Amino acid sequence: MAKRRQTSLRTSKEDIASAKLAPRTPQTESSAFRLAFADDEFLTSEDTRGIRFQLEYLKPEFVLRERGINSTVVLFGGARIPEPGKDAWAAKNDTQRKNLEAASRYYDEARRFAQLASTTAKAMDNKEYVVVTGGGPGVMEAGNRGATDVGAPSIGFNIVLPHEQAPNVYVSPEFSFNFHYFATRKIHFLLRAKAVAVFPGGFGTLDEFFETLTLIQTGRMDRVPLLLFGKDFWGKVLNLQALADAGTISPGDLDLFNVVDTADEGWDVVRQFYNLPEIDEVLRGD
């Protein structure tokens, strides 16, 4: 957080400490006596939901702005996709286990894609093209891990779920955020995005893909490279051509994203879109 300006006024922290020292009486024990900003019951009430939205927006914004992070590369994808050779912990039957183990190659592609983005980020003092994921396991872990592989920081936008989703160990601790609201989390995913890579996943991944696609289609978001990794996977899951044939989207809307199979293929789309140098040139410092 930004350092506090020099002032002769008492701080909120000082007053919280002083209030705790007040004599215990029916008046001081009353919820009405609690300082509003130190009153959990008040801050988590239905009436202060708007304030909580604002706080969830402001906290990551302050941190990322203070660190000078201007742009990000976003990786979306399934939490259930295992690292190659590791147990497919989410499998409910043999068919799912076989399919998840086959899909583990996308873990490697996500890791490689994050390495490419983070190599470019390092060359730009980690101000641009910083990798961001949902902070959890699977594809998200692969993304943060790829950044760690090349010594670059990465961001994790975790969210509290009924079955706890703990941050993966590769998220930079200073950029390991936690959210209550999906809405504010998605704002932060796209606020600085210069590229969005979508790997195989479930409902959450589809939600994130269509949110991004809709914002670009409607002009609410600047056009950025939007990559779908896995031609076979998405060919089975999505038939967007049917929407174009039905007339519910324009034929040109199908050009708003690219379907790719490999990290190098995907990063080449990003590189050409922004006229970035080849990775070997980045490494040489040309």
N, C-alpha and C positions, 0 to 999 in steps of 0.2 A: 504494500500500500504506500501511497505517497506520504512523505513526512509531513507532520502537522506544522502549520505556520506558527511562528513565534507569536504568542499572545499572553496577555495578563489575565485572561478569563480562565475560570476553572474548566477542567475537561469533564466530559461525561463519565469517563472512567473514575475520576476522583470522586464524583458525586455518587456513583454506584457504591464505591468503597465506604464513603461517609454514611450513606443510608443504611448500610448493614450494621453500623455501630449505634444506631438509634436505640433507645431503651425499648424493651419489648412491652408494648401496651396493646390494648384492643385496637387502637387507632393505627399504630405502626404495623400491626399484623394483618390489617385489612388489605385486600387486593387493591383497593382504591389508592392506597398510599404508595404502592410500587411505582418507581419511575417507569414511564410508558415504554421506553426503549430497553428496559431490563425486565419486563414483565412477559414471560413466555406465554402465559395464558392469553394475554391480550394480543401478542404478536402472532399467535397461531389461531386466532379466532376467525370466523367466517368474514367478519367485517373488515379485517385487515389483509384480505387475500391480495388486493392490489399492491399493497406495500411489499408483500413477500415476492410478488412477481418482479417488482422494481429492484429489490435487494438481490434476487437471483440473477438479474441482468447485470447489475452494477458490480458485484464482486469480481467475476471473471474479467469484466471489461476493465476495471481499474488495474488488475494484476497484469493483464496482457498489454495494456497500453503503457504501463510503467516499464515493462521489459522491452518495449519498442517493437513488438511483434506486429507487423503490418499485414501479412497475408499467410494463408495456410493452404495445405493440401489435405483434403478430408478423405478418410477411408471409412466406408460403411461396409458391414458384412456380418455374417452369422457368428454368434458366440459359440455355437456347437461344433464348428469345424475344427478338428484337432490338428495339432502339429503332426507331420508325417512320422509314423512309428509310434505315436502315442495312442492311448486308449480313446476310443470314441465314446466318451462318458455319457453323452446324451442319447445314445442309441437305445431304443425301446424293443428292438427285435433284430434278428440277423440281417434282414434287408436294409434297415436303417444303418446298421453298423457297417455293412459293406459299402453303402453309398457315401456315408460320412468319411470313411477311410479313403475312398476314391477322391472325395472332394478335398482331402488334406493338401493336395497340390496347390490349392488356392492360398493356403497358409504361406507356402513358399513364395508364391507370386506377390502376395500382399507385402511380405517382408522385403522382397526385392524392390518392389515399387517404392516403398518407404525409404529404402536405401538410396535410390536414385533421387528422390525428392529431397532427402536430407543432405545429400552431397551438395546439391545446388544451394540448399539453405545455408550450409556452413560457409560456402563461398560468398554468401551475402550477409555474413555476420549473424546468422540465425534471426534475421528480421523478416525474411520472405520465405515462402514455400515451407513453412514449419508444419510437420505432420501432426494431425489431430485425429483422434479416434474416439469411440464411445468409452474407452478406458477399461473394457472388460476382457474376457477371454476370447479365444478363437481368432478370427480375422483381426479383431481390435488389438489383441496381444501382438500379433504378427506385425502390425503397423508400427506400434510403439517400439517393438524389438528391432525392426529395421533401422529406425532412427538411432537407437542405442548402438547398433553395430558400427555406425560410422561416427560415433561420438557427438551426435547432435541431440538437442532437446526435443521432446515431443509432448503433446498435450493430451490429456484424458478428460472427457466430459462424461463422467459416470452418472448414474441415476439410481436412486433408492428404489428397489424392487421388492415385492413380497418375499421372494427367495433371493437373499442378498447377493448383489453383484459387486464383489470386491474389486478394487483397481488391480490391474495386472502389474507385475513388478517392474515393467519396463517404462511405465509412465514417469516422466520427470516429476519428482515429488512436489516441486514448487508450482507445477502446472496440473496437479491432480485435483480436479474440481468435482463437486458432488451436487446433484440437482434433485429437486422435488418435482418440478414441473417439466414435462416433456416439451411444452411450448417454448419456454425460455432456453432450454437446452438446444432445441433446433435452431433458434435464432443465432446462438453462438456458433453452431456448426457452420452456418452459411455466411455469417457477417463478414468474415475475412477470406472466404474461400476463393482461391484462384483455380482450383481444380477439384473435382469430386469423383472419387473412384468407388464404384459399388460392386462388391464381390457377392457371391452366392450367400443367401441368408433367408430369413423367414419374414414374418409379418412386419417386424420392426424395420428390416432392411427395405422392404417394399414401400413402407410408409415414407422412409427417408428419401428413397429414389423418386417417388411420385411427388413429394413435396418440392424437391429440387427442380424436377422437370416442369411442374406447374408454374413455379416462380419464374423460370426462364421463358416458358411459353407465353406467359401473360405480360412479360416485360417488367415484372416486379423485381427481377434480379438480372444483372448483366450476364450476357452469355459467357460461360466458362466451359472448359472441357468437362463433359460429363461422360464417364466411362463405365460401361457394363462389362465386367470381367466374367468370361465363361460363355462362349457361344452356344455350346450344347445345353448348358444349364438353363440359360435365359430363353433359348429357343423352345424349350419344353414348358417353361413357366409363363411366358408372356407371348401374346399374339397381338402386338400393337398395330400390325398391318390391318387387322380386322377393324380397328377403330377408324383408320383412314378410309378403308373400303366402305364403311358404314356412313362416312361423312361426319362423324362426331369429333374428329380432329382433322387438321389440314394435312395433306400429304407431306408438306415440308416439315411438319413437326417431328417426323421420324428422323430428320437430320440433326435434331437437337442433342443427340447423344451418339457415342461410338461404342460398338461392341468389339471387344478385344479379348485375346486369350493370355497374353504374356505381359509381364511388367515392362519389358523393353518396348513392346508394341504400344502399350498404354502411355508410357512416358514420352514416347516419340510424338504422340498426339499433342501432349502438353507442350513439349519443346517447340514444335512447329507453330502452335497457336500463339505462343509468346516470343517466338524467335530467339529461343535460348540456345546457348552453345551445347555441343555434344558433351557427354559426361567426361570423356577423356580430356577435352579441352578445359573443362572446369577443374579437373584434377591437376592439370599442368599450370593452371592459373593464366591461361591465354586470354 
